[in-house]
Amino acid sequence: MLQFIDRAVPYKVFITDIAAHVARMLRDDSNDPEFVSQRKAYSMFGRANVERWKAQHKITPYKRPGKVEYFTADLRLLQRTEQDYFKD
């Protein structure tokens, strides 16, 4: 039994929920390319988000001849991370 602030959950239920969540994330991300262009990143994650993550040095732009690309897995991780917008 795992005890949380608001309730207790059986361990098996907790693990099953985690496994289902991970499986859904893997399925959703399986078709993602390794890198996306800056334009595609802006459309997928929002321009303000991408620019903020870049300014905070949370993502690294990869400059190729004629385009800027980002590692898709890094963008997905930041998308799923709860962020404190009042923190510098």
C-alpha positions in Angstrom: 0.0 0.0 0.0 1.3 3.4 -0.9 0.2 6.3 1.2 -0.3 9.7 -0.6 -1.5 12.9 1.0 -5.1 12.4 -0.1 -5.4 8.6 -0.1 -3.8 5.2 0.0 -3.4 3.2 -3.2 -2.5 -0.5 -3.5 1.0 -1.0 -5.0 -0.3 -3.1 -7.9 -2.8 -0.4 -8.9 -0.1 2.2 -8.8 2.3 0.2 -10.9 -0.5 -0.7 -13.4 -1.4 3.0 -13.8 2.3 4.0 -14.3 2.8 1.2 -16.9 -0.3 2.3 -18.8 0.8 5.9 -18.8 4.3 5.0 -20.0 2.9 2.7 -22.7 0.6 5.6 -24.0 3.6 8.0 -24.0 5.7 5.5 -26.0 2.8 4.9 -28.5 2.3 8.7 -28.9 6.0 9.4 -29.5 6.8 6.4 -31.7 6.2 8.3 -34.9 8.2 11.4 -33.9 11.3 12.1 -35.9 14.6 12.4 -34.1 14.9 16.1 -35.0 12.3 18.7 -35.9 12.9 22.0 -37.7 12.4 25.2 -35.8 9.2 26.0 -37.7 7.8 22.5 -36.9 8.8 22.9 -33.2 7.0 26.3 -33.1 3.8 24.7 -34.5 4.0 21.6 -32.2 4.9 23.3 -28.9 4.2 27.0 -29.4 6.7 29.6 -30.3 6.8 31.2 -26.9 7.5 27.9 -25.2 10.4 27.0 -27.6 11.9 30.5 -27.2 11.6 30.4 -23.4 13.2 26.9 -23.2 16.0 28.1 -25.5 16.6 31.3 -23.4 16.7 29.2 -20.2 19.2 26.8 -21.9 16.9 23.8 -21.5 17.2 23.0 -25.2 20.0 23.3 -27.7 19.4 24.4 -31.3 21.3 22.4 -33.8 22.3 24.6 -36.8 22.3 22.8 -40.1 22.9 24.5 -43.5 19.8 26.6 -44.1 17.8 25.5 -41.0 17.7 25.2 -37.2 16.6 21.9 -35.6 15.8 20.7 -32.2 16.0 17.2 -30.6 12.3 16.1 -30.4 12.8 14.0 -27.2 14.0 17.1 -25.4 11.0 19.1 -26.5 8.6 16.3 -25.5 10.3 16.1 -22.0 9.9 19.8 -21.5 6.3 19.7 -22.7 5.5 17.1 -20.0 7.4 18.9 -17.2 5.4 21.2 -14.9 7.2 24.5 -15.0 7.3 27.4 -12.6 6.9 30.5 -14.7 7.7 32.9 -11.9 11.1 31.4 -11.3 14.0 32.9 -13.2 
